[in-house]
Amino acid sequence: MNPLKIVFKNMRLRLLSSVLTIASVALAASLVIAVQTLERETEQGYTQTSVGFDVILAAPGSRMQTTLNTIYHLETSTGVIPGAVYQTALRDGRIERAFPVFVGDNYRGVRIVGTSAAFIAEGEPRTGQPFQMAEGRNFERPFEAVIGSNAARRLGIGIGHTFYMTHGVSELDDEDAEPHVHEEYELVITGILEPSRTAHDNVIFTSIFSAYEVHYHAHGHDHEHEHGHGHEHEHEHENGHGHGHDHDHEHDHDHEHEHEHGHGHDAHANGHDHDHRHRHHHAEANTAQLEEMVARLSRQFPLPLDEYESRVSRLDAVLLKFGNQAAALQLTGMINMPTPENPLIARNMMRDPFFAYKDELMAVVPAIQIQELMSIIGNAEQVLRYVGWLVFIVALFGVLVAIYNTMEDRRRDIAIMRSLGASRGTVLTLILLEAGIIVGIGCIAGLAGGMAIVAAVAPFLAETGGIIVSAYAIHGSHFVTLLSFLMLGILAGIIPALKAYRTDVVRNLAP
């Protein structure tokens, strides 16, 4: 007598009841597994990304907004700060690394972040995990750019692709509104980053000079003249970057048109070989376009990139990494606290090189902001987890009722089994086994369902939350949860099992 065959036969005889009970268990398990996965992945993503920087210097405003804007590429800037703050940070011996941030434009909805080449070369999107190039190289001149892996895939572009910035950090919600495209400034992709599973995968990086020049110069602002560089920039654009733009724009437009329309036609009309040759030709064209753009940019901007970055007079923020936490706390306190009335203490504070910008800055500790964010998210996740367990409790009652209600119909079957030599313990085991199998199948389906839920919401989280989650990551908490479900499911089968255990053989065999 095979117990499993008997159990599955009983489940087939009551197929609808079994399926509905399994589905209710699977639903509960899916909710709990999905919440656990999202909780762990978001916490890891946010905390590991934030610990790369000790302090953010930005314009006074919302600290959370500044953290989300500079590290997770969400929200907007709280304002601008003097570009000299970045130069001061580079000279400060307390600071190991300093990276500028300037945001204000996008390309087809993908945010463009102005920063230094050192951010790509030395920055760590996750602790101990530096940026890696999948293809190409870092930007070395103004108007060169590096693109994140998700952004490259989403836009369908690669090395050598040229583009123009559009004003604003995202696409316009109003379909009737005309986007402001900065067609007088053309950028070229020189590198594609390896996936880092952070918000940095979703953006395009270029030099702060490029982002600043496009955002301010194109809008008629004359900030550069205030710093004595306006004439030089204007001269460069009149004699270099501005000329030949119409030709390049036309070339790029024709090239994109050929790619979008001719490529599909060749693929369908002439098959895989022609498609392969077209892609090869497309890659060669992009390489040639890249070389042409780089040569032109080299002539226009012959100085080292640092020279152009030093001319930027406005930034959104500066990301700082200190050699020790004491120095970070000292700077944070100096900037955020009011100047003390005690002249000796005030005089000592004034020696700090950042004191000159004290009234224009706030210092944000991103780790603290992420802790606050996780506490808010944690409350919502706790509610969802409770809902999942509540659904599971309802499902357990379903298991109990489904098996218990069949006991009257199974009394004769149990009596026959007993008469054929099955012990009371065997009958008890069969009922508990049935409850365990129903819950076990529901748990397996729930694990798959939980992963499916996370996979469904992952793109939304990446776009709106700036965090990349792995839908198929299995954690130890999953096994603990599923094992708990299984044990509780078996316990739910005890009541009907005891009823089967007490079945009177003689009475139920009587005709």
C-alpha positions as CSV (number, residue, x, y, z in Angstrom):
1,M,0.0,0.0,0.0
2,N,1.7,3.2,-1.3
3,P,0.7,6.2,0.9
4,L,1.5,8.7,-1.8
5,K,-0.7,7.0,-4.4
6,I,-3.6,6.9,-1.9
7,V,-3.1,10.6,-1.1
8,F,-3.0,11.7,-4.7
9,K,-6.0,9.6,-5.6
10,N,-8.0,11.3,-2.8
11,M,-6.9,14.7,-4.1
12,R,-7.9,13.8,-7.7
13,L,-11.3,12.7,-6.5
14,R,-11.8,16.1,-4.9
15,L,-9.9,18.0,-7.5
16,L,-11.7,21.4,-7.3
17,S,-11.4,21.5,-3.5
18,S,-7.7,20.6,-3.7
19,V,-6.9,23.1,-6.4
20,L,-8.6,26.0,-4.6
21,T,-6.9,25.1,-1.3
22,I,-3.5,25.0,-3.0
23,A,-4.2,28.3,-4.7
24,S,-5.1,30.0,-1.5
25,V,-1.8,28.8,0.1
26,A,0.1,29.8,-3.0
27,L,-1.4,33.3,-2.9
28,A,-0.4,33.8,0.8
29,A,3.1,32.4,0.2
30,S,3.5,34.7,-2.9
31,L,2.7,37.8,-0.9
32,V,5.1,37.0,1.9
33,I,7.9,35.9,-0.4
34,A,7.5,39.0,-2.6
35,V,7.6,41.3,0.4
36,Q,10.6,39.6,1.9
37,T,12.5,39.8,-1.4
38,L,11.6,43.4,-1.9
39,E,12.5,44.4,1.6
40,R,15.9,42.7,1.5
41,E,16.8,43.8,-2.0
42,T,15.8,47.5,-1.5
43,E,17.6,47.7,1.8
44,Q,20.8,46.2,0.3
45,G,20.5,48.4,-2.7
46,Y,19.9,51.7,-0.9
47,T,22.4,51.1,2.0
48,Q,25.2,49.7,-0.2
49,T,24.9,52.6,-2.6
50,S,24.8,55.3,0.1
51,V,27.8,54.1,2.1
52,G,30.1,55.1,-0.8
53,F,29.8,58.7,0.3
54,D,30.0,60.2,3.8
55,V,28.7,63.7,3.1
56,I,26.8,65.5,0.4
57,L,27.2,69.3,0.1
58,A,24.2,70.9,-1.5
59,A,22.0,74.0,-1.4
60,P,19.8,74.3,1.7
61,G,16.5,72.4,1.4
62,S,15.3,68.8,1.9
63,R,18.0,66.4,2.9
64,M,16.0,63.5,1.6
65,Q,15.5,65.2,-1.7
66,T,19.2,65.9,-2.0
67,T,20.1,62.3,-1.2
68,L,17.6,60.9,-3.8
69,N,18.7,63.4,-6.4
70,T,22.4,62.9,-6.2
71,I,22.9,59.2,-5.4
72,Y,19.7,57.6,-6.7
73,H,19.0,60.0,-9.6
74,L,15.5,60.7,-8.4
75,E,13.8,64.0,-7.5
76,T,15.2,67.4,-8.5
77,S,17.9,69.6,-7.1
78,T,17.3,71.8,-4.1
79,G,19.3,74.6,-5.8
80,V,22.8,75.4,-7.0
81,I,26.0,76.0,-5.0
82,P,29.2,77.7,-6.1
83,G,31.5,75.6,-8.3
84,A,34.4,76.7,-6.1
85,V,33.0,74.4,-3.4
86,Y,34.2,71.4,-5.6
87,Q,37.6,73.0,-6.1
88,T,37.9,73.6,-2.4
89,A,37.1,69.9,-1.7
90,L,39.7,68.8,-4.1
91,R,42.4,70.7,-2.2
92,D,41.2,69.7,1.3
93,G,43.5,67.1,2.9
94,R,40.7,65.6,5.0
95,I,38.8,64.5,1.9
96,E,39.8,61.3,0.1
97,R,37.5,61.8,-2.9
98,A,35.2,64.5,-4.1
99,F,32.8,64.2,-7.1
100,P,30.7,67.1,-8.5
101,V,27.1,66.6,-9.6
102,F,25.1,68.7,-12.0
103,V,21.7,67.6,-13.3
104,G,19.2,69.5,-15.5
105,D,18.7,67.7,-18.8
106,N,17.7,64.3,-20.3
107,Y,17.8,62.4,-23.5
108,R,14.6,60.6,-24.4
109,G,13.6,60.4,-20.7
110,V,17.0,59.2,-19.5
111,R,18.6,61.6,-17.0
112,I,22.0,63.1,-17.9
113,V,24.3,63.6,-14.9
114,G,27.2,65.9,-15.1
115,T,30.2,64.8,-13.0
116,S,33.9,64.3,-13.2
117,A,35.7,61.6,-15.1
118,A,37.1,60.5,-11.7
119,F,33.6,59.5,-10.6
120,I,33.6,56.7,-13.2
121,A,37.3,55.9,-12.7
122,E,37.4,55.9,-8.9
123,G,33.8,55.9,-7.7
124,E,32.1,52.8,-6.3
125,P,28.4,52.3,-7.1
126,R,28.4,49.6,-4.3
127,T,30.9,49.1,-1.5
128,G,34.0,47.5,-2.9
129,Q,32.6,47.4,-6.4
130,P,34.1,50.0,-8.7
131,F,32.6,50.9,-12.1
132,Q,33.6,48.6,-14.9
133,M,33.4,49.3,-18.6
134,A,31.5,46.8,-20.7
135,E,32.5,48.6,-23.9
136,G,34.6,51.6,-24.9
137,R,36.2,54.1,-22.5
138,N,35.5,56.8,-20.0
139,F,34.7,60.3,-21.2
140,E,38.0,62.3,-21.6
141,R,36.7,65.6,-23.2
142,P,33.7,67.9,-23.0
143,F,30.7,66.5,-24.8
144,E,31.7,62.9,-24.5
145,A,29.5,60.6,-22.4
146,V,29.3,57.2,-20.8
147,I,25.9,55.4,-20.5
148,G,24.6,53.0,-17.9
149,S,23.7,49.4,-19.0
150,N,20.0,49.8,-18.4
151,A,19.8,53.1,-20.2
152,A,21.8,51.8,-23.2
153,R,19.4,48.8,-23.5
154,R,16.3,51.0,-23.0
155,L,17.4,53.5,-25.6
156,G,18.9,50.9,-28.0
157,I,22.1,52.9,-28.5
158,G,25.8,52.2,-28.2
159,I,29.2,53.6,-28.7
160,G,29.5,56.3,-31.3
161,H,25.8,57.3,-31.0
162,T,25.4,61.1,-31.0
163,F,22.5,62.9,-29.4
164,Y,21.3,66.2,-28.1
165,M,20.2,67.0,-24.5
166,T,16.6,68.0,-23.8
167,H,15.8,70.5,-21.0
168,G,14.5,68.9,-17.8
169,V,15.4,65.7,-15.9
170,S,12.7,63.6,-17.5
171,E,10.4,63.6,-20.5
172,L,7.4,66.0,-20.4
173,D,4.2,64.5,-19.1
174,D,2.2,66.9,-21.3
175,E,2.1,65.3,-24.8
176,D,1.2,68.7,-26.4
177,A,4.2,70.4,-24.8
178,E,7.2,71.1,-27.0
179,P,10.4,69.7,-25.5
180,H,13.4,72.2,-25.5
181,V,16.1,70.3,-27.3
182,H,19.6,71.9,-27.1
183,E,20.4,71.3,-30.8
184,E,23.5,73.5,-30.7
185,Y,25.3,71.0,-28.5
186,E,26.0,67.5,-29.7
187,L,27.3,64.7,-27.4
188,V,28.8,61.3,-28.3
189,I,28.7,58.0,-26.4
190,T,32.3,56.8,-25.8
191,G,31.6,53.9,-23.3
192,I,28.9,51.6,-21.8
193,L,29.1,50.6,-18.2
194,E,28.8,47.1,-16.9
195,P,25.6,46.5,-14.8
196,S,26.1,47.6,-11.2
197,R,22.6,46.8,-10.1
198,T,22.2,50.4,-8.8
199,A,20.5,53.5,-10.0
200,H,23.7,54.4,-11.9
201,D,22.7,51.9,-14.5
202,N,19.7,54.1,-15.5
203,V,21.5,57.3,-16.5
204,I,24.0,58.9,-18.8
205,F,27.2,60.5,-17.4
206,T,29.1,63.3,-19.0
207,S,31.5,66.0,-17.7
208,I,30.1,68.8,-15.5
209,F,31.4,71.3,-18.0
210,S,29.2,69.7,-20.7
211,A,26.1,69.6,-18.5
212,Y,26.7,73.1,-17.2
213,E,27.5,74.6,-20.6
214,V,24.4,73.1,-22.3
215,H,22.0,73.9,-19.4
216,Y,23.1,77.5,-18.9
217,H,24.7,78.8,-22.1
218,A,21.8,77.4,-24.2
219,H,19.3,79.3,-22.1
220,G,21.1,82.6,-22.6
221,H,22.5,82.7,-19.1
222,D,25.7,84.6,-18.9
223,H,27.3,83.0,-15.8
224,E,30.5,82.3,-17.6
225,H,31.1,86.0,-18.2
226,E,30.9,86.6,-14.5
227,H,34.0,84.4,-14.1
228,G,35.9,85.8,-17.1
229,H,35.5,82.8,-19.3
230,G,32.5,83.8,-21.4
231,H,34.5,85.1,-24.4
232,E,36.6,82.0,-24.5
233,H,33.7,79.7,-24.5
234,E,31.8,81.8,-27.0
235,H,34.9,81.8,-29.3
236,E,35.1,78.1,-29.1
237,H,31.5,77.6,-30.0
238,E,31.6,80.1,-32.8
239,N,34.7,78.6,-34.4
240,G,34.3,75.0,-33.6
241,H,31.3,73.4,-31.9
242,G,28.7,75.6,-33.5
243,H,30.0,75.2,-37.0
244,G,29.3,72.0,-38.8
245,H,26.4,71.3,-36.4
246,D,23.7,71.4,-39.0
247,H,25.7,68.9,-41.1
248,D,26.3,66.6,-38.2
249,H,22.6,66.8,-37.1
250,E,21.6,65.9,-40.7
251,H,24.0,63.1,-40.8
252,D,22.8,61.7,-37.4
253,H,19.2,62.1,-38.5
254,D,19.8,60.3,-41.8
255,H,21.7,57.6,-40.0
256,E,19.0,57.0,-37.4
257,H,16.4,57.0,-40.1
258,E,18.3,54.4,-42.0
259,H,18.6,52.3,-38.9
260,E,15.0,52.5,-37.9
261,H,13.5,52.0,-41.4
262,G,16.1,50.4,-43.6
263,H,17.3,47.9,-41.0
264,G,13.9,46.4,-40.4
265,H,13.2,46.3,-44.2
266,D,16.5,44.5,-44.9
267,A,15.9,42.0,-42.1
268,H,12.5,41.0,-43.3
269,A,13.2,41.1,-47.0
270,N,16.7,39.6,-47.2
271,G,17.0,37.4,-44.1
272,H,19.5,36.9,-41.4
273,D,22.7,37.3,-43.6
274,H,21.7,40.8,-44.7
275,D,20.7,41.6,-41.2
276,H,24.1,40.6,-39.9
277,R,25.8,42.6,-42.6
278,H,23.7,45.6,-41.8
279,R,24.6,45.4,-38.1
280,H,28.2,45.1,-39.0
281,H,28.0,48.1,-41.3
282,H,26.1,49.9,-38.5
283,A,28.9,49.2,-36.1
284,E,31.5,50.4,-38.6
285,A,29.5,53.6,-39.2
286,N,29.3,54.2,-35.4
287,T,33.0,53.6,-35.0
288,A,33.7,56.1,-37.8
289,Q,31.3,58.6,-36.4
290,L,33.0,58.2,-33.0
291,E,36.4,58.8,-34.4
292,E,35.2,61.8,-36.3
293,M,33.5,63.3,-33.2
294,V,36.5,62.7,-31.0
295,A,38.8,64.3,-33.5
296,R,36.6,67.3,-33.7
297,L,36.2,67.6,-29.9
298,S,40.0,67.3,-29.5
299,R,40.5,70.3,-31.8
300,Q,37.8,72.3,-30.0
301,F,38.9,71.4,-26.5
302,P,42.7,70.8,-26.5
303,L,43.1,71.4,-22.8
304,P,42.9,68.7,-20.1
305,L,39.3,68.1,-18.9
306,D,40.1,69.4,-15.4
307,E,40.8,72.8,-16.9
308,Y,37.3,73.0,-18.3
309,E,35.7,71.6,-15.1
310,S,37.4,74.4,-13.1
311,R,35.4,77.0,-15.1
312,V,32.0,75.7,-14.0
313,S,30.5,78.3,-11.6
314,R,27.4,76.4,-10.5
315,L,26.8,72.8,-9.3
316,D,23.9,70.9,-7.8
317,A,26.0,69.1,-5.2
318,V,29.4,67.7,-4.3
319,L,29.8,64.1,-3.0
320,L,32.5,63.6,-0.4
321,K,34.4,60.6,0.9
322,F,36.5,61.3,4.0
323,G,39.6,59.5,5.4
324,N,37.9,59.3,8.8
325,Q,34.5,59.8,10.2
326,A,35.6,62.4,12.7
327,A,36.5,64.8,9.9
328,A,33.1,64.1,8.2
329,L,31.3,65.0,11.5
330,Q,33.4,68.1,12.0
331,L,32.6,69.5,8.5
332,T,28.9,68.5,8.8
333,G,28.6,70.3,12.2
334,M,30.5,73.4,11.0
335,I,28.1,73.8,8.0
336,N,24.8,72.9,9.6
337,M,25.2,74.5,13.0
338,P,24.9,78.3,13.6
339,T,28.1,80.2,14.0
340,P,28.7,80.3,17.8
341,E,28.7,83.6,19.6
342,N,31.9,82.7,21.5
343,P,34.6,84.5,19.4
344,L,37.3,82.0,20.1
345,I,35.1,79.1,18.9
346,A,33.9,81.2,16.0
347,R,37.4,82.1,15.0
348,N,38.5,78.5,15.0
349,M,35.5,77.6,12.8
350,M,36.4,80.3,10.4
351,R,39.7,78.6,9.6
352,D,37.8,75.8,7.9
353,P,38.1,76.3,4.1
354,F,34.4,75.7,3.6
355,F,33.4,78.4,6.1
356,A,33.3,80.9,3.3
357,Y,30.4,79.0,1.7
358,K,28.6,78.1,5.0
359,D,25.5,80.2,4.3
360,E,25.1,78.7,0.8
361,L,25.4,75.0,1.8
362,M,23.9,72.3,3.8
363,A,25.8,69.1,4.7
364,V,23.8,65.8,4.3
365,V,24.8,62.5,5.7
366,P,23.2,60.0,3.2
367,A,23.4,57.0,5.6
368,I,21.1,58.8,8.0
369,Q,18.7,59.7,5.3
370,I,18.6,56.1,4.0
371,Q,17.9,54.9,7.5
372,E,14.9,57.2,7.7
373,L,13.8,56.1,4.2
374,M,14.0,52.4,5.1
375,S,12.0,53.0,8.3
376,I,9.2,54.5,6.2
377,I,9.4,51.7,3.6
378,G,9.7,49.1,6.4
379,N,6.4,50.2,7.9
380,A,4.6,49.6,4.6
381,E,6.4,46.3,4.1
382,Q,5.4,45.2,7.6
383,V,1.7,45.8,6.7
384,L,2.0,43.8,3.5
385,R,3.8,41.0,5.5
386,Y,0.9,40.9,8.0
387,V,-1.6,40.8,5.1
388,G,0.3,37.8,3.7
389,W,0.3,35.9,7.0
390,L,-3.4,36.7,7.4
391,V,-4.1,35.2,4.0
392,F,-2.1,32.2,5.0
393,I,-4.1,31.7,8.2
394,V,-7.3,31.8,6.1
395,A,-5.7,29.3,3.8
396,L,-4.9,27.0,6.8
397,F,-8.5,27.0,7.8
398,G,-9.3,26.1,4.2
399,V,-6.9,23.1,4.4
400,L,-8.6,22.1,7.7
401,V,-12.1,22.5,6.4
402,A,-11.4,20.9,3.0
403,I,-10.0,17.7,4.6
404,Y,-12.4,17.6,7.5
405,N,-15.5,17.9,5.3
406,T,-14.4,14.9,3.3
407,M,-14.0,12.7,6.4
408,E,-17.7,11.6,6.3
409,D,-17.3,10.4,2.7
410,R,-14.0,8.7,3.6
411,R,-15.1,6.8,6.7
412,R,-15.9,3.6,4.7
413,D,-12.6,3.9,2.8
414,I,-10.7,4.2,6.1
415,A,-12.6,1.3,7.5
416,I,-11.7,-0.9,4.5
417,M,-8.0,0.1,4.9
418,R,-8.1,-0.8,8.6
419,S,-9.7,-4.2,7.8
420,L,-6.9,-4.8,5.3
421,G,-4.3,-4.4,8.0
422,A,-3.6,-0.6,8.1
423,S,-3.0,0.6,11.6
424,R,-4.5,3.7,13.2
425,G,-1.1,5.3,12.9
426,T,-1.0,4.7,9.1
427,V,-4.4,6.3,8.7
428,L,-3.3,9.3,10.9
429,T,-0.1,9.6,8.7
430,L,-2.1,9.6,5.5
431,I,-4.3,12.5,6.5
432,L,-1.3,14.5,7.8
433,L,0.6,13.7,4.6
434,E,-2.3,14.9,2.5
435,A,-2.4,18.2,4.4
436,G,1.4,18.5,4.0
437,I,1.3,17.8,0.3
438,I,-1.4,20.4,-0.3
439,V,0.5,23.1,1.6
440,G,3.9,21.9,0.1
441,I,2.6,22.3,-3.5
442,G,1.1,25.7,-2.5
443,C,4.5,26.8,-1.1
444,I,6.4,25.8,-4.2
445,A,3.8,27.7,-6.3
446,G,4.0,30.6,-3.9
447,L,7.8,30.8,-4.3
448,A,7.4,31.0,-8.0
449,G,4.6,33.4,-7.7
450,G,6.6,35.7,-5.3
451,M,9.4,35.8,-7.8
452,A,6.9,36.6,-10.6
453,I,5.5,39.5,-8.5
454,V,9.0,40.9,-7.9
455,A,9.9,40.5,-11.6
456,A,6.7,42.4,-12.5
457,V,7.4,45.4,-10.2
458,A,11.2,45.5,-10.7
459,P,11.1,47.8,-13.8
460,F,8.8,50.2,-11.9
461,L,11.1,50.2,-8.9
462,A,14.1,50.8,-11.1
463,E,12.5,53.8,-12.8
464,T,10.7,55.4,-9.9
465,G,12.8,54.2,-6.9
466,G,16.2,54.2,-8.5
467,I,17.0,50.7,-7.2
468,I,17.6,47.5,-9.0
469,V,16.2,44.3,-7.4
470,S,16.9,40.7,-8.3
471,A,13.6,39.0,-8.8
472,Y,15.1,35.5,-8.6
473,A,17.3,35.9,-5.5
474,I,16.6,33.2,-2.9
475,H,17.3,34.1,0.7
476,G,17.4,32.1,3.9
477,S,14.3,33.9,5.1
478,H,12.4,32.3,2.2
479,F,13.2,28.8,3.4
480,V,12.3,29.7,7.0
481,T,8.9,31.1,5.8
482,L,8.1,28.1,3.6
483,L,9.1,25.6,6.3
484,S,6.9,27.5,8.7
485,F,4.0,27.3,6.3
486,L,4.6,23.6,5.8
487,M,4.7,22.9,9.5
488,L,1.6,24.9,10.2
489,G,-0.2,23.2,7.3
490,I,0.6,19.8,8.8
491,L,-0.7,21.0,12.1
492,A,-3.9,22.1,10.4
493,G,-4.4,18.5,9.4
494,I,-4.3,17.1,12.9
495,I,-8.0,17.7,13.6
496,P,-9.3,15.7,10.6
497,A,-6.5,13.2,11.2
498,L,-7.7,12.6,14.7
499,K,-11.2,12.1,13.4
500,A,-9.9,9.5,11.0
501,Y,-7.9,7.9,13.8
502,R,-11.1,7.3,15.8
503,T,-13.0,5.8,12.9
504,D,-15.0,2.7,14.0
505,V,-14.2,-0.1,11.6
506,V,-17.2,-2.4,12.3
507,R,-19.8,0.4,12.2
508,N,-18.5,1.8,8.9
509,L,-18.2,-1.6,7.2
510,A,-21.8,-2.5,8.0
511,P,-24.1,-2.3,4.9
